[in-house]
Amino acid sequence: MGQAIRIGIAGHGNLGRGVEAAIARNPDMELVGIYTRRPPEQVQPVTAGAAVFGMDALAQHADRIDVLILCGGSKEDLPQQGPELAALFNTVDSFDTHARIPEYFAAVDAPARANGKTALISAGWDPGMFSINRVIGEALLPEGATYTFWGKGLSQGHSDAIRRVPGVAGGVQYTLPVEEAVERVRSGERPELTTREKHRRDCYVVLKEGADAEAVREAIVTMPHYFDEYDTTVNFISAEELRRDHAAMPHGGFVIRSGNTSVENAQVIEYGLKLGSNPEFTSSVLVAYARAVHRMHQQGDVGAKTVFDVAPGLLSPKSAEQLRAEQL
């Protein structure tokens, strides 16, 4: 094996800790350092002896890092950090605000291209692995329909929205596919499904002392953009139950392409994920794409990239010869 790929981690929340764990499982990589906006002494790395620096040290470390994995949030961190850091480093991120991906791509592409860097955006499982399977399904079965179902899983964005409701002390939200809709699609039927027919939402809420349960329930189920278009159940529980039963972050889902190759022959393609930890799986995807970014940069392929631009073989630590012999 050649020289290890030197990885830096920017941000140390759930995603950053997951990236640390994933690097430990990839012998061709080494962790150079964790970069944080918090005081470095307050950060507890997962990896024994891992170096922790302030985010302001990054510019001085440009020659130490082959790929910097950005582990900030899509709402406020990445729109600023992505373009700034792509001017200095090869980067990988998990920007997941679907509607804003085109503008984010353009914002990252200009500095990356100007400085000869390779910057892969929006890696993870959706966007990411699900995106690839939507494209493949459509390309293989041009006459048909694509369906994406999410869950059962804990949605971090929707859980945050619940916690901002007045009277709520804590809470989580699970997204669940409607089984009847999934089965109709799997059977080869191509239904037109409304938002409400595809998914439902289950909320588990801890009330603040003296809060009005009915007012909280109403505020949640009518919340625009989050819950108003779904069948939503609100369950009130104790703080102890929340800690005991709802601390994990499972998720998953399916991408199904249903199409015809001739009048008499229907075909169905399905890709599914069942994840014990959403952030750890997303982190594993980021680390595999960091390997691909390093290789693409060595080949002179610069600018912003998405998962659509990366050949699958570049994700694997194995050589092209090995992959042909073992996996083809």
C-alpha positions in Angstrom: 0.0 0.0 0.0 1.2 3.5 -0.8 1.3 6.5 1.5 -1.8 6.9 3.7 -4.4 9.5 2.7 -4.2 12.3 5.2 -7.6 13.3 6.4 -8.7 16.4 8.4 -12.1 16.7 10.1 -13.8 20.1 10.2 -16.5 20.0 13.0 -16.9 17.4 15.7 -20.6 16.7 16.3 -22.3 13.4 15.5 -20.9 13.4 11.9 -17.4 14.3 12.9 -17.3 11.5 15.5 -18.6 9.1 12.9 -15.9 10.1 10.5 -13.3 9.4 13.2 -14.8 5.9 13.6 -14.8 5.3 9.9 -11.1 6.4 9.4 -10.1 3.8 12.0 -11.7 1.1 9.7 -9.8 2.2 6.6 -6.1 1.3 6.8 -5.2 3.4 3.8 -6.1 6.6 5.8 -4.8 8.5 8.7 -6.4 11.3 10.8 -4.2 14.4 10.8 -6.4 16.5 13.0 -9.9 17.6 14.2 -10.7 21.2 13.7 -13.4 22.8 15.9 -15.0 26.2 16.7 -15.1 25.1 20.3 -12.1 25.5 22.6 -10.0 22.5 21.5 -9.4 21.3 25.1 -13.2 20.8 25.4 -13.3 18.3 22.5 -13.0 14.6 23.4 -11.8 12.7 20.3 -12.9 9.1 19.8 -9.4 8.3 18.6 -6.7 8.0 21.3 -4.1 10.7 20.8 -5.9 12.5 18.0 -4.8 16.1 17.6 -7.5 18.8 18.1 -7.1 22.4 16.8 -9.1 25.5 16.5 -10.8 26.1 13.1 -8.5 29.1 12.7 -5.5 26.8 12.4 -6.7 25.3 9.2 -5.1 27.8 6.8 -1.6 27.0 8.3 -2.2 23.2 7.9 -3.0 23.2 4.1 0.1 21.2 3.3 -0.6 18.5 5.9 -4.1 17.5 4.7 -4.9 15.6 1.5 -8.7 15.8 2.0 -10.7 17.8 4.5 -14.1 16.3 5.4 -16.6 19.0 6.4 -18.9 17.9 9.1 -20.9 21.1 9.7 -24.6 21.6 9.2 -26.3 22.4 5.9 -28.4 25.3 7.2 -25.7 27.7 8.4 -22.2 26.0 8.5 -21.7 24.6 5.0 -22.9 27.5 2.9 -20.1 29.6 4.4 -17.4 26.9 5.1 -17.8 25.0 1.8 -16.7 27.8 -0.6 -14.1 29.1 1.8 -12.4 25.8 2.5 -12.6 24.6 -1.1 -10.1 27.4 -2.0 -7.5 25.8 0.4 -8.3 22.0 0.5 -9.7 19.1 -1.4 -13.0 18.7 0.4 -16.0 16.3 0.9 -19.3 17.4 2.5 -22.8 16.2 3.0 -24.8 19.4 2.1 -28.4 18.1 2.0 -30.7 21.0 1.3 -31.9 19.5 -2.0 -33.5 22.6 -3.4 -30.3 24.6 -2.9 -27.8 22.1 -4.3 -27.4 23.9 -7.7 -26.5 27.2 -6.1 -24.2 25.6 -3.5 -22.4 23.6 -6.3 -21.7 26.9 -8.1 -20.5 28.6 -4.9 -18.0 25.8 -4.2 -17.0 25.2 -7.9 -15.5 28.7 -8.5 -13.0 28.8 -5.6 -12.1 25.1 -6.0 -11.4 25.5 -9.8 -9.5 28.8 -9.3 -7.2 27.1 -6.8 -6.8 23.7 -8.4 -8.8 21.8 -5.7 -11.3 19.0 -5.9 -14.5 19.5 -3.9 -17.2 16.8 -3.7 -20.5 18.1 -2.3 -23.7 16.4 -1.1 -22.3 12.9 -0.3 -24.2 10.7 2.1 -27.3 8.5 1.6 -29.8 11.1 0.4 -28.4 13.0 -1.3 -25.8 10.5 -2.2 -26.4 6.8 -2.5 -30.2 7.3 -3.1 -29.4 9.9 -5.8 -27.2 7.4 -7.7 -29.9 4.8 -7.6 -32.5 7.3 -8.9 -30.3 8.1 -11.9 -29.4 4.4 -12.6 -33.1 3.4 -12.3 -34.2 6.1 -14.7 -31.4 5.3 -17.2 -32.1 1.6 -17.2 -35.9 1.9 -17.3 -36.6 5.1 -19.2 -40.3 4.4 -19.3 -41.5 4.3 -15.7 -41.6 6.1 -12.4 -39.2 6.5 -9.5 -40.3 6.4 -5.8 -38.2 7.4 -2.7 -39.4 6.3 0.7 -37.6 7.3 3.9 -37.7 5.6 7.3 -38.4 4.2 9.7 -36.0 6.7 11.0 -35.3 9.6 13.4 -35.4 12.9 11.4 -33.0 15.4 13.0 -34.5 18.5 11.2 -38.1 17.6 12.2 -37.0 16.7 15.8 -35.4 20.2 16.0 -38.6 21.8 14.8 -40.6 20.0 17.5 -38.2 21.2 20.2 -38.8 24.8 19.1 -42.5 24.6 19.8 -43.5 26.6 23.0 -44.2 24.3 25.9 -41.9 21.5 24.6 -39.0 20.4 26.9 -37.7 17.7 24.5 -38.8 15.5 21.7 -38.0 13.4 18.6 -39.8 12.7 15.4 -39.8 9.5 13.3 -40.6 9.3 9.6 -42.4 6.1 8.6 -43.2 4.9 5.1 -46.8 4.0 4.6 -46.6 0.2 4.1 -49.6 0.1 1.7 -48.0 2.6 -0.6 -44.6 0.7 -0.6 -46.3 -2.6 -1.4 -48.3 -1.0 -4.3 -45.0 0.3 -5.8 -43.1 -3.0 -5.2 -45.9 -4.9 -7.0 -45.2 -3.0 -10.2 -48.2 -0.7 -9.9 -47.3 2.9 -10.6 -49.6 4.9 -8.4 -49.6 8.7 -8.2 -49.0 9.2 -4.5 -49.6 12.4 -2.5 -47.2 13.4 0.3 -49.7 12.1 2.9 -50.1 8.8 1.1 -46.3 8.1 1.1 -45.1 8.9 4.7 -46.5 9.4 8.2 -44.8 11.1 11.1 -44.7 9.9 14.8 -43.7 12.4 17.4 -42.6 11.7 21.0 -42.7 14.8 23.2 -41.8 15.8 26.7 -43.9 18.7 28.0 -42.5 21.6 30.0 -44.1 22.0 33.5 -47.6 23.5 33.2 -47.7 23.3 29.3 -51.0 22.7 27.6 -50.8 19.4 25.8 -53.6 20.1 23.4 -52.0 23.4 22.3 -48.6 21.7 21.8 -50.3 18.9 19.7 -52.1 21.4 17.6 -48.9 23.5 17.0 -47.0 20.4 15.8 -49.6 18.9 13.5 -50.4 22.2 11.8 -46.8 23.3 11.4 -46.2 24.3 7.7 -43.4 22.6 5.7 -42.9 20.0 8.4 -46.1 18.3 9.6 -49.2 19.9 8.0 -49.2 17.7 4.9 -48.7 14.4 6.8 -50.8 12.2 9.1 -48.9 13.1 12.3 -49.3 11.3 15.7 -48.1 13.1 18.9 -47.3 10.9 21.9 -46.5 12.6 25.2 -43.8 10.8 27.3 -41.5 11.4 30.3 -38.0 12.8 30.1 -36.8 9.5 31.3 -38.6 7.6 28.5 -37.1 10.0 26.0 -33.5 9.3 27.3 -34.1 5.6 27.6 -35.9 4.8 24.3 -35.1 7.5 21.8 -31.4 8.3 22.1 -30.3 6.3 19.0 -30.5 7.7 15.5 -31.8 4.9 13.2 -32.9 5.6 9.7 -33.1 4.1 6.2 -35.5 3.8 3.3 -35.8 2.6 -0.3 -35.5 3.9 -3.9 -37.8 2.0 -6.2 -37.9 2.3 -10.0 -40.8 0.7 -11.7 -40.8 0.5 -15.5 -41.5 -1.4 -18.6 -39.1 -2.8 -21.1 -41.9 -3.9 -23.4 -45.7 -3.9 -23.2 -45.8 -7.3 -21.6 -42.7 -7.0 -19.3 -42.7 -4.9 -16.2 -39.4 -4.5 -14.2 -38.8 -3.2 -10.7 -35.4 -2.1 -9.3 -35.1 -1.5 -5.6 -32.2 -0.2 -3.4 -32.8 -0.2 0.4 -31.0 0.9 3.5 -31.6 -0.1 7.1 -29.3 2.0 9.3 -28.6 1.6 13.0 -27.0 5.1 13.0 -27.8 7.7 10.4 -24.7 9.9 11.2 -22.3 6.9 11.3 -23.4 5.6 8.0 -23.3 9.1 6.4 -19.8 9.4 7.8 -18.7 6.1 6.2 -20.0 7.4 2.8 -18.0 10.7 3.3 -14.8 8.7 4.0 -15.1 6.5 1.0 -15.7 9.6 -1.2 -12.6 11.2 0.4 -10.6 8.4 -1.1 -12.1 9.1 -4.5 -11.5 12.8 -4.2 -7.8 12.2 -3.4 -7.5 10.0 -6.5 -9.4 12.4 -8.8 -7.2 15.3 -7.6 -4.0 13.3 -8.3 -5.4 12.8 -11.9 -5.9 16.6 -12.3 -9.7 16.5 -12.1 -10.5 19.7 -10.2 -13.6 21.8 -9.4 -16.8 20.9 -7.6 -18.1 17.3 -8.1 -21.2 15.3 -7.1 -21.6 11.5 -6.6 -22.7 11.4 -10.3 -19.1 12.3 -11.3 -17.3 9.5 -9.4 -16.6 6.1 -10.9 -17.5 3.4 -8.3 -14.0 1.9 -8.5 -12.5 5.1 -7.1 -14.3 4.5 -3.8 -12.6 1.2 -3.1 -9.2 0.8 -1.5 -8.6 -2.1 -3.9 -6.9 -1.7 -7.3 -8.7 -1.8 -10.6 -7.1 -5.2 -11.3 -8.3 -6.6 -8.0 -11.8 -5.3 -8.5 -12.0 -6.9 -11.9 -10.8 -10.2 -10.5 -13.0 -10.3 -7.4 -16.1 -8.2 -8.0 -16.9 -8.2 -11.7 
